[in-house]
Every structure is written in C-alpha cells, then in structure tokens.
Amino acid sequence: MSKKRWQVFPGKNRFFCGGRIIMAKQINVFFVTLILLLGVCVLFFVFDCEYLSQKVHWLVPVIAGVLLAFTLLFLFRTSFSDPGILPRATGDEALFNDRGADNNVDLTQSSANFRNPPRTKDVQVNGETVKLKYCFTCKIFRPPRASHCSMCDNCIERFDHHCPWVGNCVGKRNYRYFYLMIVTITILCIYVLAFSIAHIVMLSREKENTLITAMSETPASVIEALIAFFAVWSVLGLAGFHSYLAGTNQTTNEEIKGSWAQRHGEVVRNPYTTNNCCGNFTKILCGPSYTSLLRLREDKNKEKRDMEEVKKKIEKLMFEQQNNSNSQGHWTNSQPHNGIPVDHTDLQTQLPRTPTPS
Amino acid sequence: MAANETTEVATAPKKVFVQRDYTHGTECKYETTYPTQLEGVIARETFTDTVNKINELFERAEELGCPTYTEGCLSCMTGYLLYFCIETKYSKEMKQISLFIQRQNDEIYHPRGVHIVEPMLRGLRCIELVVYPAPNKPI
C-alpha cells in the first residue's frame, strides 16, 4: 500500500479520518473552546431548562438546542476543513517560479546564472497595483490576498487569520463557516445569559426570596451567567468586526496591516470590494463553495504515474506519425524538406511535429 | 516496422507555464498571450481558443447567479449538512473543466506532442504545458 498525499503533506498540519479532517498542529485551545461551549450549555440544559420550560415556554430549551446544534456544525466545519491551502509548487513549476516565473528562461540551465531573480511581481487588479511576493517555502508567487501562515507553514488563499480557538487557519474556504459560527455563538451567548439571569430573578420573586438565596438555590445559573457575561463582549465585538470586514470585503490580515488605509497621503482603494455592502455579504456567504486543491486522499504517486502514461502515449503517437509520413513519402514521392516532411494529406490531422532545434 | 524499435527522446520535455490573469480580480482566469515557445508546435488560434474556453468554464463555475445563491442559502440553513448529500455546482464545473482538458489533449494536443496539465493539479496557479521533443530520428 503506497502512501496517500495527506501522509506526506509538507505543512505543519494534523489529519484525522484518513485525511478527511485537516487541522493545525496545536489544537489544545480548540478543546478549551469546546469544553466552555458544551459545559455552559450542559449546565443550562440540566439546571435551567426544566424550570424555564414550565414557567416561561416549552420553546426555550428547543431554541437553545437548535442554536447549539448550528454553532457546533459551523464550528466543526471551520475547524475541520481545508482553509484554502495552496499546495506547494514542485518539480519544474518550483524551478520556474524560483527563476523569476518567465517562460523565456531556460530551465535546463544550471542555477549559477540566476543569482538575483525578482522576488516580487507587480500585477494590476481592477486598476490597483498589487505586489505579489515570492514564498520561499511554497516556491510560488503568492496570489493576491494569499499569505503564509507561520503556524501551519502553508500559504492560504484569502488568508484571514490563524485562529487558535478553532484550531485552524481561517481563509477562502472556511471564512463563511467562521463568520456564521461567530454570529450564532453570539446569539447563543446572549440567549444563555438572558435566561440564566431570568431564572435567578424569577426564583427570587417567587417565594419572597432575596436575590442571594435565589442564587444559592441555583448556583449553576450563576456560573453560566458569569461565563456568558465575560464571553459575550469578546464574541459580540468579534461578530461586529467581522460583519464590518465582510461588508467591505476585507480580511483581518489586510485590516491589521492597513492595506487599504491612507498611506503617505496616497489612498489605496480596496480592489476586491464590489462597493456594495449587500453584494459583498452575499458573495462571502452564498458564493461558490470552492473545492480543496490538496487532493489529500489521493495516492501520492498517482500524478507521477499519470504523467508517465501520458509520456508513453505521446511517444507512441509520434512514432506512429513518423512511420505514417515515411510510408506516405514513398507513395506520394514527396521529399523531406529541411527536416520537415511535406504532407499532402489533411494538415490538421496528419501534420507531424517538426523536430525541435537543439 | 519492428515492434521493439522505440523512438529515442533526445532531451527532457520543455515546460511552458500559462500564468494567472488578475486584472479583473482574484477569480480564476489565465493569460491568453501566446507563449513563443509553442511556435511551430501549436497554432496561435488553437492555443488561444483553448485558454479562452478554460477561462469561460471557470467564469461559469464562479458565477454569482441564482443557482449558486440558492445552493449557498440552502446549505447554510441545513448547517452545511447538505454538502454530505449533494455535489456542489463548483465541484461539478471543475469536473467539466477536467473533461474538457482531457478531450483537448486527446484530440489536439497529444498528437502534436504537447500535454496540458490540469490547473487543479497546480493549485490553479498556472496551466502547465509539457512540450515533448520530437524524436530526432532521421526520416
């Protein structure tokens, strides 16, 4: 059994389920997120829900359950999917990029002639000049908006940030899951905070209790309310921040670096935005769902084998063509001219290749 | 002709890389400028037609239309569990591109000693063209 591509993956990643799940190497904080989220929700379901469904409405635990289910689904999607990793260049493509990405450069020459190939490339994107930097690890000129994550050692397309809380990078392929996760977790947080406080307050009013005795009667609600209270500010802030970013089609990376801010009195416009908040939102949330470019579950030698087959096939085709033109030469009595056999048949299908000048 | 007679390949295959065109944004699109390395091997029109068609197929895959939005909304409402049941439009279109390149290879490029490597195998960064040298046998 030969190895699969995920088993020989060059980045610092962790794989589960035969390469179906990809995460960062360090995933301890992800478990903290899970324990906090599940812990608070379990406390809420065990100690508050029975009381609340009797005194308020039976829908209270149902809605909490739905919110938790969606939060977990979005969280797992964010954590377990490929964030948009650009596979590293290998073989001739790496050599080509390393020597300045110019088709006129002869790749068969020794590297001595290529001391200082350009390490940046300027491209125009919607009228703005964007510098593409060369990545020495991945051997590629990073596409616009891509960035190398030092934690995972991969170039990520539309890199947003490396999020230890979800144990993965956030990029082109999982940004929407991340955003939706942040939004649902905010709602869940406010929901739990509100109902655990309601539980305490209702208890204190019920039997002419004081607030302190009510709190000692249901200590779980106090813990939930405290955790939710501290968590709500950060998730609410994050949800607001990412809503702003999504609306203006920016990434956290670009916002932190101030890519589209005023610099030296010169305004650099964000060339990726549609100048329409709604359009940006729908593009990010409902745009195409890109497939992973890593082919993690493919056999690691498949590409090589395929290329060898192609080589054999082409050699056979060219050999046959040569024989054809030779025999035709006898029939039609045409003479080879400058090494190019004269062909009287259909040019499109029969024209043999001219030998490449050495 | 003797069956064991094999064509000798003089040198390693030449590679030509068609780079991405970012002028209209980060959507997948490739440059259509004709690489001079293909002269005498593949006609200018043939090359441009192929790249244009690939660009067109990618544009269709990334198109922000009703089917994409419906798919996006529905899968979001199911917490992306829908992805376990259906194949996304984008992934279907990628298969179409794969098929198209395979056909182009079989019909046009392979008989001329050129192989187009699917851009999906190169992280969509470039279309790699492998130009196999013609056998240098005297005719």
Interface residues (C-beta under 8 A of the other chain):
Chain A: A69 F70 L73 F74 R77 L86 P87 A89 D92 E93 F96 A101 N103 N104 L107 T108 V123 Q124 V125 N126 V130 I140 P143 P144 R145 R158 R176 Y177 L180 P271 Y272 T282 K283 L285 C286 G287 P288 S289 Y290 T291 L293 R295 E303 M307 V310 K311 K313 I314 E315 L317 M318 F319 Q321 Q322 N323 S325 N326 G329 P336 G339 P341 T349 P352 R353 T354 P355 T356 S358
Chain B: M1 T6 T7 V9 A10 T11 A12 P13 K14 K15 V16 F17 Q19 R20 Y22 T23 H24 G25 T26 P35 T36 Q37 G40 V41 A61 E62 E63 L64 T68 Y69 E71 G72 C73 S75 C76 G79 Y80 L81 Y83 T88 K89 Y90 S91 M94 N105 H110 P111 R112 G113 H115 M120 L121 R122 G123 L124 R125 C126 E128 V130 V131 Y132 P133 A134 P135 N136 K137 I139
